[in-house]
Amino acid sequence: MTSHCKYISYQSTNSFSGLIYDYLDNKESLKKFYEHAPTIVGVKSAIAARKNFSTNRSLIHDVFTEAYQNTQLTDLQSTNIKFLKDENTFTICTAHQPNIFTGYLYFIYKTAHVIAIAKKLKAEMPKYNFVPIFYIGSEDNDFDELSKFKLNGKSFQWNSDQKGAVGRMKVDKNLLNLLEEVNKEVVHLPFGPALMEMLRKAYAKGQDIAGATFSLLNDLFSAEGLLVLQPDNPALKKSIVQIMRDDLLHQSAEKIVTRTNELIGEHYKLQVNPRPVNLFYLRDGIRNRIDKRGNVYTVDDTIIKFSEQEIIQELEEYPDRFSPNVILRGIYQETILPNILFVGGGSEVAYWMQLKDLFHHYKVPFPVLVLRNSFMLMDSIQEHKLKELELYPADLFKEEIQLSNEYVQQLAGKEINLRVEEEESKKLFQQLKSAVSSIDKTLIQHVHALETEHFKKLAALEKKMLKAERNKQSTQLQRIWKLKSSLFPNNILQERSENFMPYYVQHGPAFIQSILEHSLSLEQEFGVLVMK
């Protein structure tokens, strides 16, 4: 397989939030909400800050050693685990929930991105080591979201009666049946059998979903030295007992993040809101919110309750029974890893900005925030159609009416508008106003009304002219909409709808290599990737 990639600005995609565009544009008004710019200078600043923070490197080394004890390590993985003990080693991290079969394409893109950044930083700063990390959000309990995926235009869902953290759920008969449905879709394709071998190994009966995600990611990216972290770990949870204790007793996060939200919320949509207690209780098939009412702590939708003394004792004896929500999860990640840079999607980057003051409060270093890479995947036929239509990749992201009007005017070889007539009309009405004012000033209002009506009719006529031209070019426009619908399933970004499997069964490991090859590091552009 061969591939090539063109890059366009995120702004030209019209697919991200205003906050993200302002962040990429380095707007001054946003700078108080993050610590380090997404540049080499920013990374160096993050390294300096991280050096002043004590990370339990022996612990994280031991956790990875144990996690991989039954896995055949690549040389690069083995080296990276050893490096974690070195004070000059830093991690580059992304995180995601354990969607079955990876869920969406961007799961693959963000993984490749941390690998690309680690390589880039090593080349720029050879005295340091940079280890790419995928942090599994295994304690997430949004089963409805994590249990579905699309393949070949069809929707698939795993149905199960299991409850609680999805990462702890086990592969059952229903999931194995779903695996066989996948097999029917892919087995006849070039790399279908190879894909099924990976999936059957990962999703073996009785395996937990976090372990399945670990296995699949390892098969796809082990050669690149990626390390996959399962943070649902008692030893790791001990690292943030004092932070969880403070949240239970003093509700610091709610106060601090609420203040930040008031500032960000003046200009941008808020992604997360803190609660008085930002922890879940995680045990025996439940991951339910902890609420505080007076001096009593209750576990939502259960009969479980604790006094203040009892819940602190529970925390100290069983820290693994407490699960940080989105407000505290990042602090947990940055406490246990020697991390300097976090790669996240648009909403992730946005909500991390809501948390900077909370990091300061707990004296945990705040990482560089990098928007994850995005791609639109094309085959050679789609690329050929784009060229035949004389369109650029960025054109496909335009609103339908804008693209239609621009395209028919391009075909007509002229702009279809009444701007000249509008300018002449403005002059005419200015003359009329001067003329009537010398006779009777009250007539000026009548001229204003005529002017308003006239310009409304001109605008309507212009729309009719463009519509008539679109009707003349309906065949060409239909070709555009057909191409666009193939690249924007359900009229959303491909990466937010499709799974990696259709591409893997056609191209095999070369698909992953192509994503890795064209993954930018800190450049922050949207890729249009053509695979032949």
C-alpha positions as CSV (number, residue, x, y, z in Angstrom):
1,M,0.0,0.0,0.0
2,T,1.1,3.5,-0.8
3,S,-0.2,6.7,0.8
4,H,0.2,10.4,0.8
5,C,-1.3,13.1,3.0
6,K,-2.3,16.7,2.6
7,Y,-2.8,18.9,5.6
8,I,-5.4,21.7,6.1
9,S,-6.0,24.0,9.1
10,Y,-8.5,22.8,11.8
11,Q,-10.2,26.2,11.3
12,S,-11.1,25.3,7.7
13,T,-12.9,22.1,8.8
14,N,-15.7,24.0,10.7
15,S,-15.8,20.9,13.0
16,F,-14.3,22.1,16.2
17,S,-15.2,24.5,19.0
18,G,-14.4,28.2,19.2
19,L,-12.2,27.4,22.3
20,I,-10.1,25.0,20.2
21,Y,-9.7,27.5,17.4
22,D,-8.6,30.2,19.9
23,Y,-6.1,27.7,21.5
24,L,-4.6,26.9,18.1
25,D,-4.4,30.6,17.3
26,N,-2.6,31.3,20.6
27,K,-5.2,33.8,21.7
28,E,-4.0,35.8,24.7
29,S,-7.4,35.5,26.5
30,L,-6.9,31.7,26.9
31,K,-3.4,31.7,28.2
32,K,-4.4,31.9,31.9
33,F,-6.1,28.5,31.5
34,Y,-3.1,26.5,30.6
35,E,0.5,26.2,31.7
36,H,2.7,25.5,28.7
37,A,2.3,26.3,25.0
38,P,2.1,23.3,22.6
39,T,5.6,24.0,21.3
40,I,9.1,22.7,21.9
41,V,9.7,25.7,24.2
42,G,6.5,24.7,26.1
43,V,7.7,21.1,26.4
44,K,11.0,22.2,27.8
45,S,9.1,24.3,30.4
46,A,7.0,21.3,31.3
47,I,10.1,19.2,31.7
48,A,11.5,21.8,34.1
49,A,8.3,21.8,36.1
50,R,8.1,18.0,36.2
51,K,11.7,17.7,37.5
52,N,10.6,19.5,40.7
53,F,7.8,17.0,41.4
54,S,8.4,13.7,43.0
55,T,7.1,10.8,40.9
56,N,7.3,7.3,42.3
57,R,9.2,5.9,39.3
58,S,9.9,2.6,41.0
59,L,6.2,2.0,41.4
60,I,5.2,2.8,37.9
61,H,8.1,0.7,36.6
62,D,6.9,-2.2,38.8
63,V,3.3,-1.8,37.6
64,F,4.2,-2.0,33.9
65,T,6.6,-4.9,34.6
66,E,3.8,-6.8,36.2
67,A,1.2,-5.8,33.5
68,Y,3.5,-7.2,30.8
69,Q,4.8,-10.3,32.6
70,N,2.7,-12.6,30.4
71,T,3.2,-10.6,27.2
72,Q,6.0,-11.0,24.7
73,L,7.7,-7.6,24.9
74,T,9.3,-5.9,21.9
75,D,12.8,-4.6,22.4
76,L,11.5,-1.1,22.4
77,Q,8.8,-1.8,25.0
78,S,11.4,-3.5,27.2
79,T,13.7,-0.5,26.9
80,N,10.9,1.9,27.6
81,I,9.9,0.1,30.8
82,K,13.5,0.2,32.0
83,F,13.7,3.9,31.1
84,L,10.8,4.7,33.5
85,K,13.2,4.4,36.4
86,D,15.5,7.1,34.9
87,E,15.0,10.7,36.1
88,N,15.5,11.9,32.5
89,T,12.6,9.9,31.2
90,F,9.2,11.4,30.6
91,T,5.9,10.1,29.3
92,I,3.7,11.4,26.5
93,C,0.2,10.3,27.4
94,T,-3.3,9.9,25.8
95,A,-6.3,8.4,27.4
96,H,-9.5,6.8,26.3
97,Q,-12.3,4.5,27.6
98,P,-12.2,0.8,26.7
99,N,-14.6,1.0,23.8
100,I,-15.1,-2.6,22.4
101,F,-13.0,-3.1,19.3
102,T,-11.7,0.4,19.8
103,G,-15.0,2.1,19.0
104,Y,-14.0,5.0,16.7
105,L,-11.2,5.8,14.3
106,Y,-9.9,8.6,16.6
107,F,-8.9,5.9,19.1
108,I,-6.3,4.8,16.7
109,Y,-5.3,8.4,15.7
110,K,-4.6,9.6,19.3
111,T,-2.6,6.5,20.0
112,A,-0.4,7.1,16.9
113,H,-0.1,10.7,17.9
114,V,1.6,10.1,21.2
115,I,4.1,7.8,19.4
116,A,4.8,10.5,16.8
117,I,5.4,13.1,19.5
118,A,7.7,10.8,21.5
119,K,9.8,10.3,18.4
120,K,9.9,14.0,17.6
121,L,10.9,15.0,21.1
122,K,13.7,12.4,21.3
123,A,15.1,13.8,18.0
124,E,14.9,17.4,19.4
125,M,16.2,16.6,22.9
126,P,18.3,13.4,22.7
127,K,19.5,13.7,26.4
128,Y,15.9,12.8,27.5
129,N,13.8,9.7,26.9
130,F,10.2,9.9,25.9
131,V,7.8,7.0,26.4
132,P,4.4,6.9,24.7
133,I,1.6,5.8,27.1
134,F,-2.1,4.9,26.5
135,Y,-4.0,5.3,29.7
136,I,-7.2,3.0,29.7
137,G,-10.1,4.8,31.3
138,S,-11.2,1.4,32.5
139,E,-13.4,2.7,35.3
140,D,-15.8,4.5,33.0
141,N,-19.3,3.1,33.4
142,D,-21.0,4.5,30.3
143,F,-21.8,1.1,29.0
144,D,-24.2,2.3,26.3
145,E,-21.4,4.4,24.7
146,L,-18.6,1.9,25.1
147,S,-20.5,-1.2,23.9
148,K,-21.3,0.0,20.3
149,F,-19.4,0.4,17.1
150,K,-20.1,0.6,13.3
151,L,-18.7,-1.6,10.7
152,N,-19.4,-1.4,6.9
153,G,-22.2,1.0,7.6
154,K,-23.9,-1.3,10.1
155,S,-24.4,-0.6,13.8
156,F,-23.4,-3.3,16.3
157,Q,-24.0,-3.3,20.1
158,W,-23.0,-5.6,22.9
159,N,-25.9,-6.4,25.1
160,S,-25.1,-7.5,28.7
161,D,-26.6,-7.4,32.2
162,Q,-23.2,-6.7,33.7
163,K,-23.0,-3.4,35.7
164,G,-20.3,-1.1,37.0
165,A,-17.0,-0.2,35.5
166,V,-16.8,-1.4,31.9
167,G,-13.1,-2.3,32.2
168,R,-14.0,-4.8,34.8
169,M,-16.8,-6.5,32.8
170,K,-16.1,-9.9,31.3
171,V,-16.3,-11.1,27.8
172,D,-19.5,-13.2,27.8
173,K,-21.5,-15.2,25.3
174,N,-23.2,-12.2,23.8
175,L,-19.9,-10.5,23.1
176,L,-18.5,-13.7,21.5
177,N,-21.6,-13.9,19.3
178,L,-21.0,-10.3,18.3
179,L,-17.4,-11.3,17.4
180,E,-18.8,-13.9,15.0
181,E,-21.0,-11.2,13.4
182,V,-17.8,-9.2,12.8
183,N,-16.2,-12.3,11.4
184,K,-19.0,-12.6,8.8
185,E,-18.3,-9.0,7.7
186,V,-14.5,-9.3,7.3
187,V,-13.4,-12.9,6.9
188,H,-13.4,-12.8,3.1
189,L,-11.2,-9.7,2.9
190,P,-7.4,-9.8,2.5
191,F,-6.5,-9.2,6.2
192,G,-9.8,-10.4,7.7
193,P,-8.4,-13.6,9.1
194,A,-5.5,-11.7,10.7
195,L,-7.8,-9.2,12.3
196,M,-10.0,-12.0,13.7
197,E,-7.0,-13.7,15.2
198,M,-6.2,-10.5,17.1
199,L,-9.8,-10.0,18.2
200,R,-10.3,-13.5,19.3
201,K,-7.1,-13.4,21.4
202,A,-8.1,-10.1,22.9
203,Y,-11.7,-10.9,23.5
204,A,-11.4,-14.4,24.9
205,K,-14.2,-15.7,27.0
206,G,-13.8,-14.5,30.6
207,Q,-11.3,-11.8,29.8
208,D,-12.1,-8.4,31.2
209,I,-12.6,-5.5,28.8
210,A,-9.6,-3.6,30.1
211,G,-7.5,-6.6,29.4
212,A,-9.0,-7.1,26.0
213,T,-8.2,-3.4,25.2
214,F,-4.7,-3.9,26.5
215,S,-4.2,-6.9,24.2
216,L,-5.6,-5.3,21.1
217,L,-3.5,-2.1,21.5
218,N,-0.4,-4.2,22.2
219,D,-0.9,-6.2,19.0
220,L,-1.4,-3.0,16.9
221,F,1.4,-0.8,18.4
222,S,3.9,-2.8,20.4
223,A,6.5,-2.4,17.7
224,E,6.4,1.3,18.4
225,G,7.2,0.9,22.1
226,L,3.7,1.9,23.3
227,L,3.0,1.0,26.9
228,V,-0.7,0.5,27.9
229,L,-1.6,1.5,31.5
230,Q,-4.5,0.0,33.4
231,P,-4.9,2.5,36.3
232,D,-7.5,0.5,38.1
233,N,-4.8,-0.6,40.5
234,P,-4.7,-0.6,44.3
235,A,-1.0,0.4,44.5
236,L,-1.4,3.3,42.1
237,K,-4.6,4.5,43.9
238,K,-2.6,4.9,47.1
239,S,-0.6,7.7,45.3
240,I,-3.7,10.0,45.5
241,V,-5.2,9.0,48.8
242,Q,-4.5,12.5,50.3
243,I,-6.2,14.2,47.3
244,M,-9.2,11.9,47.5
245,R,-9.4,12.5,51.3
246,D,-9.3,16.2,50.7
247,D,-12.1,15.9,48.2
248,L,-14.3,13.9,50.6
249,L,-13.7,16.2,53.6
250,H,-13.3,19.7,52.2
251,Q,-14.7,19.7,48.6
252,S,-11.8,21.8,47.3
253,A,-12.3,20.8,43.7
254,E,-15.9,22.1,43.6
255,K,-14.9,25.5,44.9
256,I,-11.8,25.9,42.7
257,V,-13.2,24.6,39.4
258,T,-16.4,26.5,39.8
259,R,-14.4,29.8,40.0
260,T,-12.6,28.8,36.8
261,N,-15.8,27.8,35.1
262,E,-17.3,31.3,35.8
263,L,-14.4,32.8,33.8
264,I,-14.3,30.3,30.9
265,G,-18.1,30.2,30.7
266,E,-18.3,33.8,29.8
267,H,-16.9,33.0,26.3
268,Y,-17.0,29.2,25.8
269,K,-19.2,26.2,26.4
270,L,-18.2,24.4,29.6
271,Q,-17.4,20.7,29.2
272,V,-17.5,19.6,32.8
273,N,-18.9,20.7,36.1
274,P,-17.6,19.8,39.5
275,R,-19.6,18.1,42.2
276,P,-19.2,18.5,46.0
277,V,-17.6,15.0,46.0
278,N,-15.8,14.0,42.7
279,L,-15.4,10.3,43.4
280,F,-17.3,7.2,42.6
281,Y,-17.5,4.1,44.9
282,L,-16.2,1.1,42.9
283,R,-17.0,-2.3,44.1
284,D,-18.9,-5.5,43.3
285,G,-20.3,-4.5,40.0
286,I,-21.1,-0.9,40.9
287,R,-19.4,2.4,40.1
288,N,-21.8,4.8,41.7
289,R,-21.5,8.4,42.7
290,I,-20.6,9.3,46.3
291,D,-22.9,12.1,47.7
292,K,-22.4,13.9,51.0
293,R,-25.4,14.9,53.1
294,G,-24.3,16.6,56.3
295,N,-21.8,14.2,57.8
296,V,-23.1,11.2,56.0
297,Y,-21.7,9.8,52.8
298,T,-24.1,7.8,50.6
299,V,-23.5,5.8,47.4
300,D,-26.0,6.8,44.8
301,D,-28.7,4.2,44.0
302,T,-27.5,1.8,46.8
303,I,-28.1,1.4,50.5
304,I,-24.4,1.9,51.2
305,K,-23.6,4.8,53.5
306,F,-20.7,5.9,55.7
307,S,-20.0,8.3,58.5
308,E,-17.1,10.7,57.9
309,Q,-14.8,8.5,60.0
310,E,-15.9,5.3,58.3
311,I,-15.4,6.6,54.7
312,I,-11.9,7.9,55.6
313,Q,-11.1,4.5,57.1
314,E,-12.5,2.8,53.9
315,L,-10.3,5.0,51.7
316,E,-7.2,4.3,53.7
317,E,-7.7,0.6,53.7
318,Y,-9.2,0.1,50.2
319,P,-8.2,3.1,48.0
320,D,-9.0,0.9,44.9
321,R,-12.7,1.2,45.9
322,F,-12.6,4.9,45.1
323,S,-12.7,6.1,41.5
324,P,-11.9,9.7,40.4
325,N,-14.5,11.3,38.1
326,V,-13.5,13.5,35.2
327,I,-12.5,16.4,37.6
328,L,-9.9,14.3,39.4
329,R,-8.9,11.7,36.8
330,G,-6.3,13.9,35.1
331,I,-4.7,14.7,38.5
332,Y,-4.5,11.0,39.1
333,Q,-2.8,10.4,35.8
334,E,-0.3,13.2,36.2
335,T,0.5,12.0,39.8
336,I,1.4,8.4,38.9
337,L,3.2,9.1,35.5
338,P,6.2,11.3,34.9
339,N,4.1,13.0,32.3
340,I,4.8,16.2,30.4
341,L,2.3,16.2,27.6
342,F,-1.3,15.1,27.2
343,V,-2.9,14.4,23.8
344,G,-6.7,14.7,23.8
345,G,-9.7,15.4,21.6
346,G,-11.3,18.8,21.4
347,S,-13.6,18.4,24.4
348,E,-10.7,16.8,26.4
349,V,-8.4,19.8,25.8
350,A,-11.2,22.1,26.7
351,Y,-12.0,20.5,30.0
352,W,-8.4,20.2,31.0
353,M,-8.3,24.0,30.8
354,Q,-11.0,24.1,33.4
355,L,-8.7,22.3,35.8
356,K,-5.4,24.2,35.8
357,D,-6.1,26.0,39.1
358,L,-7.0,22.6,40.7
359,F,-3.6,21.2,39.6
360,H,-2.0,24.2,41.2
361,H,-3.9,23.7,44.4
362,Y,-2.6,20.1,44.7
363,K,0.8,21.1,43.5
364,V,0.7,18.6,40.6
365,P,2.5,19.7,37.3
366,F,0.1,20.6,34.5
367,P,1.1,19.1,31.2
368,V,1.3,20.5,27.7
369,L,-2.0,20.1,26.0
370,V,-2.0,19.0,22.4
371,L,-5.1,18.5,20.2
372,R,-5.0,14.9,18.9
373,N,-4.4,14.4,15.2
374,S,-7.4,14.0,12.9
375,F,-7.6,12.5,9.5
376,M,-10.1,12.1,6.7
377,L,-9.3,8.8,4.9
378,M,-9.7,8.5,1.2
379,D,-9.1,5.8,-1.4
380,S,-7.7,6.5,-4.9
381,I,-11.2,6.5,-6.4
382,Q,-12.4,9.2,-4.1
383,E,-9.2,11.2,-4.7
384,H,-9.8,11.0,-8.4
385,K,-13.4,12.2,-8.1
386,L,-12.2,15.1,-6.1
387,K,-9.7,16.1,-8.8
388,E,-12.3,15.6,-11.5
389,L,-14.6,18.0,-9.8
390,E,-11.7,20.5,-9.4
391,L,-12.2,20.7,-5.7
392,Y,-9.7,21.0,-2.8
393,P,-10.0,18.9,0.3
394,A,-11.0,21.9,2.4
395,D,-14.0,22.5,0.1
396,L,-15.6,19.3,1.4
397,F,-15.9,20.8,4.8
398,K,-18.0,23.8,3.7
399,E,-21.7,24.1,4.3
400,E,-23.8,22.7,1.4
401,I,-25.3,26.0,0.3
402,Q,-21.9,27.7,0.4
403,L,-20.1,25.0,-1.5
404,S,-23.0,24.8,-4.1
405,N,-22.9,28.5,-4.8
406,E,-19.2,28.7,-5.0
407,Y,-19.0,25.6,-7.3
408,V,-21.7,26.8,-9.8
409,Q,-20.1,30.2,-10.0
410,Q,-16.8,28.5,-10.7
411,L,-18.4,26.4,-13.5
412,A,-20.1,29.6,-14.9
413,G,-16.7,31.3,-15.0
414,K,-18.2,34.4,-13.2
415,E,-19.7,35.5,-9.9
416,I,-23.4,35.2,-9.9
417,N,-24.5,38.2,-7.8
418,L,-26.1,41.6,-8.0
419,R,-23.3,43.6,-6.2
420,V,-23.0,46.1,-9.0
421,E,-26.7,46.6,-9.0
422,E,-26.7,47.0,-5.2
423,E,-24.0,49.7,-5.4
424,E,-25.9,51.5,-8.1
425,S,-29.1,51.2,-6.1
426,K,-27.4,52.7,-3.0
427,K,-26.3,55.7,-5.1
428,L,-29.8,56.1,-6.5
429,F,-31.5,56.0,-3.1
430,Q,-28.9,58.4,-1.7
431,Q,-29.9,60.8,-4.5
432,L,-33.6,60.3,-3.8
433,K,-33.1,61.1,-0.1
434,S,-31.2,64.3,-1.0
435,A,-34.0,65.3,-3.5
436,V,-36.9,64.7,-1.2
437,S,-35.2,66.3,1.9
438,S,-35.2,69.6,0.1
439,I,-38.9,69.3,-0.6
440,D,-40.3,67.6,2.6
441,K,-38.1,65.9,5.2
442,T,-40.9,63.7,6.3
443,L,-40.7,61.9,2.9
444,I,-37.3,60.5,3.8
445,Q,-38.9,57.8,5.9
446,H,-40.9,56.7,2.8
447,V,-37.7,56.5,0.8
448,H,-36.2,54.4,3.6
449,A,-39.1,52.0,3.3
450,L,-38.7,51.8,-0.5
451,E,-35.0,51.2,-0.1
452,T,-35.5,48.3,2.4
453,E,-38.1,46.7,0.1
454,H,-35.9,47.1,-2.9
455,F,-32.9,45.4,-1.4
456,K,-35.0,42.5,-0.1
457,K,-36.2,41.9,-3.6
458,L,-32.6,42.1,-5.0
459,A,-31.5,39.6,-2.4
460,A,-34.4,37.3,-3.3
461,L,-33.6,37.6,-7.0
462,E,-29.9,36.8,-6.4
463,K,-31.0,33.6,-4.5
464,K,-33.2,32.7,-7.5
465,M,-30.4,33.2,-9.9
466,L,-28.1,31.0,-7.9
467,K,-30.8,28.4,-7.5
468,A,-31.4,28.4,-11.3
469,E,-27.7,27.9,-11.9
470,R,-27.6,25.1,-9.3
471,N,-30.5,23.4,-11.2
472,K,-28.5,23.6,-14.4
473,Q,-25.5,22.0,-12.7
474,S,-27.5,19.4,-10.7
475,T,-25.6,16.5,-12.1
476,Q,-22.2,17.8,-11.0
477,L,-23.6,18.8,-7.6
478,Q,-25.0,15.3,-7.1
479,R,-21.5,14.0,-7.7
480,I,-20.2,16.3,-5.0
481,W,-22.9,15.2,-2.5
482,K,-22.3,11.6,-3.2
483,L,-18.6,12.0,-2.6
484,K,-19.2,14.1,0.5
485,S,-21.6,11.6,2.0
486,S,-19.1,8.8,1.5
487,L,-16.5,10.8,3.5
488,F,-18.9,12.2,6.1
489,P,-21.1,9.3,7.3
490,N,-24.3,10.6,8.8
491,N,-22.9,14.1,8.0
492,I,-20.3,13.9,10.8
493,L,-16.5,13.5,10.7
494,Q,-15.5,10.0,9.6
495,E,-13.3,9.6,12.7
496,R,-16.3,10.1,15.0
497,S,-18.4,7.4,13.3
498,E,-16.3,4.7,11.7
499,N,-14.2,2.0,13.2
500,F,-10.6,1.1,12.1
501,M,-11.6,-2.5,11.1
502,P,-12.7,-1.8,7.5
503,Y,-9.4,-0.2,6.7
504,Y,-7.3,-2.8,8.5
505,V,-9.0,-5.8,6.7
506,Q,-8.1,-4.1,3.4
507,H,-4.5,-3.0,4.2
508,G,-3.4,-4.9,7.3
509,P,-0.5,-3.5,9.3
510,A,0.2,-1.1,6.5
511,F,-2.8,0.8,7.6
512,I,-1.4,1.4,11.0
513,Q,2.0,2.2,9.5
514,S,0.4,4.8,7.2
515,I,-1.3,6.5,10.2
516,L,2.0,6.5,12.1
517,E,3.9,7.8,9.0
518,H,1.6,10.8,8.5
519,S,0.9,11.6,12.2
520,L,2.2,15.1,12.9
521,S,3.7,15.9,16.3
522,L,3.1,19.5,17.5
523,E,2.1,21.0,14.1
524,Q,-1.6,20.8,14.8
525,E,-3.2,20.3,11.3
526,F,-5.9,18.1,10.0
527,G,-4.8,15.4,7.6
528,V,-6.5,14.2,4.4
529,L,-4.9,10.8,3.9
530,V,-5.1,8.9,0.6
531,M,-4.4,5.2,0.7
532,K,-3.9,3.3,-2.5
